[in-house]
Amino acid sequence: MPVKNVAVLGGGSFGTVVANIIAHNNHKTLLWMRDTEQVLSLNNLHENINYLPGYKIHEDVVATDDLAAAVKDVDLIFVAVPSSSFRDVVQQMQPLIHKDVILVSLTKGIEAKTFALMSQILAEETDNKHIAALSGPNLAKEIAVNSPTGAVVASIDPEVVKSVQEVLHSDNFRVYSNADMLGVELGGSLKNIYAIIAGLAEAMGMGHNTNAMLVTRSLTEMARFGVELGADPMTFLGLSGVGDLIVTCSSPLSRNFRVGKALGEGKDIDLVISEMDQVAEGVNTLKQVKDKADELGVKMPLVNGLYEIMYNNQTVDHIISSLMLEEQGLDVEFAAGRVQTK
């Protein structure tokens, strides 16, 4: 599936660095942004001053606020808008694209009310069969300074995987493959919840032992939940699972980690969210996952503890108590030939 022209929908930090990688790989790249002033600024200065000030963008990245112009005659479209507006953007895009274009989600989130993942929305709202999701430990500001980074592209279509790898591969950005699209997307979405918890623990002065326990028990919860929905537990040992979990649970560059830290410092959560320049998906994902886990009967003490803090006014130490008072079960639940989901 040869690719010449590419569009990226969403001019946040990650959409911008992905567009820049593509342009450096000699593809004509259109970057769709809603704000006309941002479009003019990026095209004149070759810089996204709102989200990545000081980061020079390749001259072959052309910004536009015209969605029809952005997706006309392109071979591949990356969608990098928040989960709350993802379906709306895809619905607007659908009549403008041809059925053979490759569609790739860059959004790590779950749609409210429907519990739909972004690749599922792409499948529901378009006639396209060439669908994929990209995920992994991908902090945009580190990609911007050429820090070596790995990502994973997931699709049931090997030709789609190959095309995305060719478009994005560079000296500092390596793209691995996985056929488990459900597991890859769940990993990228669920880890946002645990990043909030890690930020809380940081604010409370918890040490490295606590962080290590939180990360590994978070991984267990992610895999337990994912298996119940049909994902491969081994997927969570890859870049979109443990890889993304580690980076978002330890870096102040993570928006969700910053939300948790602010919450742990006693700041009002609504004020913290309103002051952020981009969406922290974990806040929305928490409620969706809590409701779904209750429906399925999946044990998730960390999710339950954070939910009690954010929605039922429990004290911050409630989450550690939830974990420490948990029944002392298996350390590794998915050893060969043994699966325990509930």
C-alpha positions in Angstrom: 0.0 0.0 0.0 2.2 2.9 -1.2 1.9 6.2 0.6 2.7 9.6 -0.8 0.5 12.1 0.8 -0.5 12.1 4.5 -2.8 14.1 6.7 -2.6 14.5 10.5 -5.9 15.7 12.2 -5.1 17.5 15.4 -2.5 20.1 16.1 -1.6 19.3 19.7 1.9 18.3 20.7 1.8 14.7 19.6 0.0 15.4 16.3 2.7 18.0 15.5 5.7 15.8 16.2 4.1 12.9 14.2 3.5 15.3 11.2 7.1 16.5 11.5 8.5 12.9 11.4 6.4 12.2 8.3 7.6 15.4 6.5 11.2 14.5 7.3 10.6 11.2 5.6 9.8 13.0 2.3 6.0 12.9 2.4 3.7 15.8 1.7 2.1 16.4 5.1 -1.1 18.4 5.9 -1.8 19.2 9.5 -5.4 20.1 10.3 -5.9 22.5 13.2 -9.2 24.1 14.2 -7.8 27.5 15.1 -7.1 29.8 12.1 -4.6 31.9 14.0 -2.6 28.8 14.9 -2.6 27.7 11.3 -1.2 31.1 10.2 1.4 31.1 12.9 2.6 27.6 12.1 2.8 28.2 8.4 4.7 31.5 8.9 7.0 30.6 11.7 7.2 26.8 11.2 6.6 26.4 14.9 3.7 25.3 17.1 4.0 28.1 19.6 1.1 27.0 21.7 2.2 23.4 22.4 5.9 23.1 21.3 7.5 26.5 21.4 11.1 26.5 20.1 10.6 23.2 18.1 11.3 23.8 14.4 8.8 22.1 12.1 9.8 20.9 8.6 8.7 23.2 5.8 6.8 20.4 4.1 4.3 20.4 7.0 1.5 22.6 5.8 -1.2 23.6 8.4 -4.9 24.2 7.4 -8.2 24.7 9.1 -10.1 23.3 6.1 -10.8 19.6 6.8 -11.8 18.9 3.2 -8.5 20.3 2.0 -6.6 18.3 4.6 -7.9 14.9 3.6 -8.4 15.4 -0.1 -6.4 12.8 -2.1 -4.3 11.6 0.8 -3.2 8.0 1.2 -3.0 7.9 5.0 -4.7 9.9 7.8 -3.6 10.0 11.4 -6.4 11.2 13.8 -5.0 12.9 16.9 -7.9 14.7 18.5 -9.2 14.1 22.1 -11.6 11.2 22.6 -14.4 13.6 23.5 -14.4 15.0 19.9 -13.0 12.0 18.0 -16.3 10.7 16.7 -17.5 14.1 15.6 -14.3 14.7 13.6 -14.5 11.3 12.0 -18.1 11.9 11.1 -17.2 15.2 9.4 -14.3 13.5 7.6 -16.1 10.4 6.4 -17.8 11.9 3.3 -14.6 13.5 2.2 -12.3 10.4 2.0 -12.0 7.4 -0.3 -12.6 3.9 0.9 -9.0 2.8 0.5 -7.3 5.4 2.7 -5.5 4.1 5.7 -6.9 5.5 9.0 -4.7 5.5 12.1 -5.7 6.6 15.6 -3.2 8.4 17.7 -5.6 9.1 20.6 -5.3 7.1 23.8 -8.8 7.3 25.3 -12.2 5.7 25.6 -15.4 7.3 24.5 -17.8 8.3 27.3 -21.1 6.4 27.5 -20.3 3.9 24.6 -16.9 2.6 25.9 -15.8 2.6 22.3 -12.0 2.7 21.6 -10.9 5.0 18.8 -10.3 2.3 16.2 -13.8 1.0 16.8 -15.1 4.5 16.2 -13.1 4.6 12.9 -14.7 1.3 11.9 -18.2 2.3 12.9 -18.2 5.7 11.2 -16.4 4.9 7.9 -16.5 2.2 5.2 -12.7 1.8 5.5 -11.2 -1.5 6.3 -7.6 -0.3 6.6 -7.5 0.8 10.2 -4.8 0.9 12.8 -3.8 2.4 16.2 -0.5 3.8 17.3 0.5 3.7 20.9 3.5 3.5 23.2 5.7 5.6 25.6 5.7 8.6 23.3 6.1 11.9 25.2 5.9 14.5 22.5 8.5 16.9 24.0 11.1 14.1 24.1 10.4 13.1 20.5 10.8 16.8 19.6 14.4 16.8 20.9 15.2 13.5 19.0 15.3 11.3 22.1 15.3 7.7 20.8 11.6 6.5 21.0 9.7 3.3 20.3 6.0 3.0 19.4 3.8 0.1 18.3 1.3 0.1 15.5 -1.5 -2.4 15.8 -3.7 -3.7 13.0 -5.1 -6.9 11.7 -3.9 -5.9 8.3 -0.1 -6.5 7.8 0.0 -4.3 4.8 -1.4 -1.4 6.9 1.2 -2.1 9.5 4.0 -2.0 6.9 2.8 1.3 5.4 2.6 3.0 8.8 6.1 1.7 9.8 7.5 3.0 6.5 5.9 6.4 6.9 7.1 6.9 10.5 10.4 5.1 10.8 13.4 7.3 11.4 16.8 7.3 13.1 15.2 8.2 16.4 11.7 6.8 16.1 11.2 3.0 15.8 7.8 1.5 15.1 7.1 -2.1 16.2 4.0 -4.2 15.3 1.2 -6.0 17.0 -2.0 -7.6 15.7 -3.8 -7.2 19.0 -5.4 -3.8 18.4 -7.7 -4.2 21.4 -4.9 -4.8 23.8 -2.7 -2.0 22.4 -5.5 0.6 22.6 -6.5 -0.6 26.1 -3.0 -0.3 27.3 -2.6 3.3 26.0 -5.9 4.3 27.6 -5.7 2.5 31.0 -2.3 3.7 31.8 -3.6 7.3 32.0 -5.5 6.3 35.2 -2.4 4.9 36.8 -0.4 7.9 35.9 -2.8 10.0 38.0 -2.3 7.6 40.9 1.5 7.8 40.5 1.3 11.6 40.6 -0.7 11.4 43.8 1.9 9.2 45.4 4.7 11.6 44.3 2.8 14.5 46.0 2.4 12.4 49.2 6.2 11.9 49.3 6.0 8.1 48.6 9.3 6.5 47.7 10.7 4.3 44.9 9.4 1.2 46.6 5.8 2.6 46.5 6.2 3.7 42.8 7.4 0.2 41.8 4.6 -1.5 43.6 2.0 0.9 42.0 3.4 0.3 38.5 3.5 -3.5 38.8 0.1 -3.8 40.4 -1.2 -1.3 37.8 0.1 -3.6 35.1 -1.7 -6.5 36.7 -5.0 -4.6 36.8 -4.6 -3.5 33.2 -4.0 -7.1 32.0 -6.8 -8.5 34.1 -9.2 -6.0 32.7 -8.0 -6.4 29.2 -8.2 -10.2 29.2 -11.8 -9.9 30.3 -12.6 -7.8 27.3 -10.7 -10.2 24.9 -7.2 -8.8 24.7 -4.0 -10.9 24.8 -2.4 -10.5 28.2 1.1 -10.6 26.6 0.3 -7.3 24.8 0.6 -5.5 28.1 4.2 -6.6 28.5 5.0 -4.5 25.4 5.5 -0.8 24.6 1.8 0.0 24.7 1.5 -1.6 28.1 4.4 -1.7 30.6 6.4 0.7 28.4 3.8 3.5 28.4 2.9 2.8 32.0 6.5 3.3 33.2 7.0 6.6 31.4 3.6 8.1 32.4 4.0 7.0 36.0 7.4 8.7 36.4 7.5 11.8 34.3 6.2 15.3 35.0 5.9 15.6 31.2 2.8 13.3 31.5 -0.4 15.4 31.7 -2.1 12.7 33.8 0.9 12.5 36.2 0.6 16.3 36.7 -3.1 16.0 37.4 -2.4 13.5 40.1 0.4 15.5 41.6 -1.8 18.6 41.7 -4.6 16.6 43.3 -2.2 15.2 45.9 -1.1 18.8 46.7 -4.7 19.6 47.6 -5.6 21.6 44.5 -9.1 21.6 43.1 -9.3 19.0 40.3 -11.7 21.1 38.1 -9.3 24.1 38.4 -6.3 21.9 37.5 -8.0 20.5 34.4 -9.2 23.9 33.3 -5.7 25.3 33.5 -4.1 22.5 31.3 -3.3 23.4 27.7 -4.3 19.8 26.5 -6.7 17.1 27.6 -5.7 14.7 30.4 -7.6 11.6 29.1 -7.3 9.7 32.4 -9.9 11.8 34.2 -12.6 10.6 31.7 -11.2 7.1 31.3 -11.4 6.5 35.1 -15.2 6.7 35.2 -15.6 4.5 32.1 -13.3 1.8 33.4 -14.8 1.8 36.9 -18.3 1.3 35.5 -17.2 -1.4 33.0 -15.2 -3.2 35.7 -18.2 -3.2 38.0 -20.4 -4.5 35.2 -18.0 -7.3 34.4 -17.0 -8.1 38.0 -13.3 -7.4 37.5 -11.3 -6.7 40.6 -9.5 -3.3 40.2 -8.6 -1.9 43.7 -6.4 1.0 42.3 -9.2 2.1 39.9 -11.7 1.9 42.8 -9.4 3.8 45.2 -8.9 6.7 42.7 -12.6 6.8 41.9 -13.4 7.2 45.6 -11.0 10.1 45.8 -12.1 11.9 42.7 -15.8 11.4 42.9 -16.7 10.6 46.6 -14.4 12.9 48.4 -12.3 10.3 50.1 -8.9 11.3 51.4 -5.8 10.9 49.2 -4.3 8.1 51.4 -7.5 6.0 50.6 -5.9 4.7 47.4 -2.8 3.3 49.2 -5.1 1.8 51.8 -7.1 0.1 49.0 -4.0 -1.5 47.7 -2.4 -2.5 51.0 -5.7 -4.0 52.3 -6.2 -6.0 49.1 -6.3 -9.7 49.4 -2.7 -11.1 49.0 -3.3 -13.0 45.8 -1.0 -14.1 43.0 1.9 -11.8 42.0 1.8 -12.9 38.3 -1.6 -13.9 37.2 -0.9 -14.8 33.6 1.8 -17.4 33.8 1.7 -20.0 31.1 -1.4 -22.2 31.4 -2.9 -20.2 34.2 -5.3 -17.3 33.9 -7.1 -15.6 36.8 -9.3 -12.7 35.8 -11.6 -12.2 38.8 
